[in-house]
């Protein structure tokens, strides 16, 4: 006799749904893409497939204490919706802002939550992507689409990167990665060590310092930080003058972008001066007697890795108050009660937090194939960091390292909408990018020059990313000020684009 309960629990294949465009992910990029499609291409039939149970991406999945932006919201926010809060915002404030975008523009009807794409197959004969999707209730659904817009980010949301140190199994306390923060974790009155030196560690330490008996920031090497007031004086002045918020958003946004560009230029042209200014900012909170040379002076020039803004210097205030401390050393091994460092120092800890980065995940754990051949993303060459040789009808959003991610998400949305309209006008069902005859012997290198930008997560995963050429068309330049003019001016009929 057949066990009907087993059949009822088994995933069921559904009929196929077709859309003109499928957007992968309802984070900051996917929600922005949905808005731009409705505004620039009304009538386009599209759906946003989101693996999580709600919108927000990083801001939904990361729940560690104090999570906040490390970019100002005048530039991290969308260009089309004014930001009216403090420059550095909490995850809750960012989710509220995104929720307003969804509600105000009736985007919710286009988003399907709990839909994880498992396979994506391109057919050159049908000129379609076929997707297999597992819904959160176990049902297996099928979709087809003319165009795939990848807005899923570039790292594994729910699983962080934790190095394997000797003795971890011997440790009697809890080891936690911020991306996997337990909802009911009790750190009150506990000794906590946070391993790491990036924006996550700098956010987490001051957020928990008041409740812990003590929190120690343990770093192998220092990072540059920019401490400052979490206020924008220009925005405050314009509000006093009762200027419209739309104008304030645009003016403050342009000023912030101008200042960022000047800072980036100076970091390369006069790195010693910029370094001195950054260290003076730290010294203002910690004083002359603190060993800033050891704990907050990196060995690389400014901007080779991302520089996090520390609102109101809260990390440094925590250290100055004695609630937190910083140790610069390497881990020899875990012990039963904490950590033994290579210097011989021992750190006692009830909880150890490994704020040690994330795992690159360039295609969202989706199994891709093109005409039956598995897609190895690393075998492709990128076109301006958003399309890839040999991959038809697909665009990928990869933002900026030195500027806000959303700046590029908006630019790529404009490009995708223009490309879709161009294909429609030409009667083309397929577009892909290809190296031109003059690019045949072009030297290829990794996705990004490590001399320019070299955080650990990128270096660990460089082999997963597409190749780059030595011409602007075949690189992700990371230069907003160039791309804001270059991307809208792309000639969609130039030889890099192949239509059929």
DRENROBA-871320 format. One line per 5 residues: for each residue x, y, z of C-alpha. Coordinates in steps of 0.02 Angstrom, whole numbers. Last residue first. Example, Ala and Ser with C-alpha at 12.3 -4.5 7.8 and 13.67 -1.06 7.14 Angstrom:
BEGIN
684:-53:357  615:-225:390 .
***
This chain:
BEGIN
1037:1868:-1597  1139:2007:-1521  1326:2018:-1485  1383:2166:-1381  1571:2199:-1372 .
1565:2266:-1551  1475:2427:-1510  1287:2429:-1531  1246:2464:-1348  1357:2618:-1352 .
1392:2647:-1167  1363:2830:-1121  1254:2795:-967  1394:2683:-900  1536:2806:-932 .
1471:2962:-843  1425:2887:-673  1563:2762:-707  1707:2884:-695  1655:2962:-530 .
1601:2793:-464  1774:2717:-487  1779:2535:-432  1846:2499:-608  1759:2332:-632 .
1862:2284:-783  1840:2232:-964  1775:2395:-1036  1911:2494:-946  2050:2399:-1036 .
2179:2287:-950  2066:2136:-941  1977:2059:-793  1943:1877:-752  1784:1816:-670 .
1778:1773:-485  1797:1605:-398  1988:1609:-395  1981:1777:-304  1894:1695:-155 .
2026:1700:-18  2095:1868:-82  1922:1943:-80  1882:1885:96  2053:1946:156 .
2036:2125:97  2152:2175:-46  2115:2334:-141  2231:2427:-260  2387:2321:-247 .
2272:2171:-248  2216:2219:-424  2035:2165:-444  1945:2025:-535  2108:1936:-568 .
2215:1961:-724  2200:1949:-912  2321:2016:-1042  2235:2070:-1204  2288:1960:-1349 .
2115:1946:-1428  2051:2115:-1369  2072:2199:-1539  1965:2061:-1617  1827:2100:-1492 .
1798:2001:-1332  1618:1948:-1315  1464:2011:-1223  1297:1925:-1233  1126:1973:-1298 .
979:1863:-1344  800:1888:-1402  837:2034:-1518  694:2126:-1604  808:2276:-1618 .
689:2391:-1522  659:2258:-1390  845:2229:-1370  872:2415:-1347  732:2426:-1218 .
811:2282:-1120  982:2364:-1131  914:2531:-1069  830:2447:-920  989:2350:-882 .
1098:2507:-893  985:2611:-781  981:2470:-654  1170:2458:-665  1186:2642:-616 .
1064:2623:-468  1154:2468:-403  1318:2561:-426  1271:2699:-305  1189:2568:-195 .
1354:2490:-143  1417:2650:-63  1592:2705:-102  1764:2630:-78  1715:2449:-109 .
1588:2484:-245  1442:2376:-299  1424:2210:-386  1257:2192:-473  1253:2053:-601 .
1176:2057:-775  1115:1908:-876  1045:1883:-1050  1184:1773:-1116  1341:1714:-1023 .
1484:1686:-1146  1584:1836:-1088  1517:1912:-928  1406:2060:-884  1410:2179:-733 .
1591:2208:-684  1627:2322:-831  1618:2173:-950  1692:2031:-851  1794:1891:-927 .
1731:1715:-903  1822:1558:-846  1801:1606:-662  1612:1593:-680  1624:1408:-718 .
1457:1376:-802  1411:1193:-822  1380:1146:-1006  1203:1095:-1054  1169:1243:-1165 .
1230:1358:-1027  1231:1287:-852  1216:1366:-680  1198:1278:-512  1146:1417:-393 .
1245:1436:-232  1214:1624:-244  1323:1654:-396  1473:1740:-320  1479:1661:-149 .
1628:1733:-58  1633:1670:121  1632:1800:259  1746:1894:376  1835:1859:539 .
1714:1928:667  1744:1767:765  1656:1798:931  1728:1707:1082  1615:1688:1235 .
1662:1647:1415  1836:1716:1385  2005:1722:1472  2145:1793:1365  2319:1721:1389 .
2479:1813:1343  2623:1705:1280  2663:1823:1135  2591:1694:1017  2423:1708:1105 .
2339:1576:1212  2151:1595:1202  2003:1558:1315  1959:1443:1459  1987:1269:1387 .
2125:1334:1276  2120:1397:1096  2286:1406:1007  2433:1515:958  2321:1662:911 .
2410:1816:844  2430:1984:929  2357:2159:938  2250:2172:1095  2114:2303:1114 .
2015:2343:1271  1834:2373:1315  1741:2435:1468  1896:2536:1517  1816:2702:1477 .
1947:2744:1345  1915:2578:1257  1727:2607:1250  1752:2786:1192  1865:2720:1055 .
1730:2605:988  1599:2742:1006  1698:2870:906  1539:2971:881  1501:2859:733 .
1650:2749:686  1663:2757:496  1743:2603:421  1888:2610:300  1886:2471:169 .
2054:2397:127  2192:2466:17  2106:2629:64  2244:2701:174  2419:2631:144 .
2459:2461:217  2548:2418:381  2401:2473:486  2417:2596:632  2278:2570:760 .
2346:2451:892  2535:2465:888  2561:2645:834  2408:2699:935  2491:2646:1098 .
2384:2755:1213  2479:2890:1308  2437:3032:1188  2249:3019:1207  2120:2888:1163 .
1980:2994:1088  2079:3130:997  2213:3000:961  2092:2907:847  2061:3062:741 .
2247:3101:742  2276:2927:670  2163:2964:522  2248:3131:489  2422:3054:496 .
2371:2917:373  2301:3047:254  2465:3143:258  2568:2986:231  2456:2926:89 .
2479:3083:-18  2429:3038:-197  2343:2872:-160  2245:2918:-3  2227:3093:-76 .
2126:3028:-223  2015:2924:-108  1985:3075:5  1943:3187:-142  1821:3058:-209 .
1740:3037:-39  1720:3225:-18  1638:3241:-189  1523:3095:-152  1471:3171:14 .
1439:3340:-68  1336:3259:-205  1230:3162:-79  1208:3316:30  1140:3414:-119 .
1030:3272:-184  955:3227:-16  929:3409:33  839:3442:-132  721:3297:-104 .
700:3350:78  635:3522:25  734:3664:103  664:3729:266  817:3838:301 .
843:3742:463  833:3585:356  972:3651:245  1080:3683:398  1051:3507:467 .
1092:3429:299  1254:3528:288  1300:3482:467  1281:3296:436  1276:3206:602 .
1348:3045:669  1497:3140:737  1667:3072:688  1788:2927:695  1865:2868:531 .
1946:2698:552  2102:2616:482  2130:2434:526  2258:2352:640  2338:2179:626 .
2304:2011:708  2162:2085:805  2084:2043:972  1950:2165:1030  1921:2126:1213 .
1753:2142:1300  1733:2155:1489  1601:2114:1618  1486:2124:1469  1330:2234:1467 .
1404:2405:1426  1530:2331:1305  1398:2246:1197  1366:2381:1065  1540:2456:1083 .
1621:2291:1030  1496:2242:895  1516:2390:778  1706:2392:773  1706:2203:756 .
1587:2212:608  1681:2356:527  1846:2265:525  1974:2214:656  1935:2036:703 .
1920:1918:851  1793:1978:980  1834:1915:1154  1694:1915:1283  1701:1900:1472 .
1523:1882:1533  1417:1995:1644  1280:2000:1514  1325:1895:1362  1162:1798:1352 .
1132:1732:1176  945:1708:1146  938:1750:961  1099:1659:920  1215:1760:805 .
1258:1663:647  1323:1808:542  1417:1871:697  1515:1706:709  1501:1623:878 .
1615:1513:984  1539:1472:1154  1641:1420:1305  1729:1257:1352  1869:1270:1222 .
1951:1103:1189  1873:1082:1016  1951:1246:961  2123:1181:1012  2217:1228:855 .
2136:1365:751  2017:1340:605  1973:1506:523  1792:1564:535  1705:1629:380 .
1521:1669:400  1367:1567:357  1193:1638:331  1224:1767:197  1352:1679:88 .
1443:1817:-6  1426:1910:-170  1259:1996:-172  1096:1917:-230  1052:2051:-358 .
1073:1943:-514  958:2005:-653  910:1860:-766  828:1899:-933  706:1807:-1046 .
632:1709:-902  570:1536:-862  508:1475:-694  489:1305:-612  433:1268:-435 .
485:1134:-309  377:1134:-153  470:1113:11  371:1238:114  512:1366:96 .
500:1358:-93  632:1269:-195  660:1348:-365  712:1270:-530  750:1403:-657 .
744:1397:-848  832:1541:-935  767:1572:-1110  824:1599:-1289  735:1438:-1338 .
877:1371:-1445  1011:1459:-1344  946:1371:-1189  1008:1436:-1022  988:1330:-865 .
977:1398:-688  971:1278:-540  936:1293:-353  843:1458:-340  777:1485:-164 .
601:1555:-147  556:1596:35  490:1766:-16  405:1810:-179  415:1993:-229 .
314:2074:-371  159:2112:-268  269:2195:-138  329:2327:-261  179:2442:-238 .
290:2597:-255  256:2675:-85  253:2505:1  417:2438:-68  510:2602:-47 .
437:2621:129  498:2447:174  672:2494:114  676:2643:234  608:2538:379 .
739:2404:341  876:2538:344  815:2605:512  809:2430:587  985:2391:521 .
1050:2544:610  1099:2703:519  1256:2805:490  1212:2972:409  1076:3012:537 .
896:3010:472  807:3097:328  859:2995:176  773:3052:17  710:2919:-104 .
760:2921:-288  950:2915:-268  932:2761:-160  1012:2759:11  1194:2710:26 .
1242:2885:-33  1141:2990:90  1143:2837:202  1326:2858:246  1425:2698:228 .
1472:2580:370  1290:2538:398  1234:2470:565  1226:2310:666  1228:2356:851 .
1202:2181:919  1212:2037:794  1058:2010:685  1126:1988:510  995:1905:398 .
877:2052:377  1002:2194:349  1108:2079:242  962:2043:126  822:2167:164 .
659:2088:111  570:1946:202  571:1757:224  741:1733:146  771:1653:-24 .
704:1802:-122  636:1789:-300  588:1957:-375  462:1942:-517  444:2029:-684 .
321:2070:-821  380:2231:-901  228:2344:-924  316:2498:-860  498:2498:-914 .
584:2647:-833  479:2670:-677  425:2491:-642  595:2423:-691  684:2554:-585 .
585:2507:-430  617:2321:-453  803:2354:-475  807:2455:-313  721:2313:-219 .
847:2192:-294  1000:2297:-254  957:2337:-70  904:2158:-37  761:2069:-122 .
864:1938:-215  869:1869:-392  772:1980:-512  679:1883:-647  639:1976:-807 .
513:1946:-947  424:1820:-838  361:1642:-867  281:1523:-743  302:1336:-769 .
179:1213:-693  227:1143:-523  339:1001:-466  291:935:-294  414:918:-151 .
375:761:-49  273:787:110  108:736:33  187:586:-50  257:528:117 .
85:546:198  10:443:56  113:289:101  65:175:-44  0:0:0 .
***
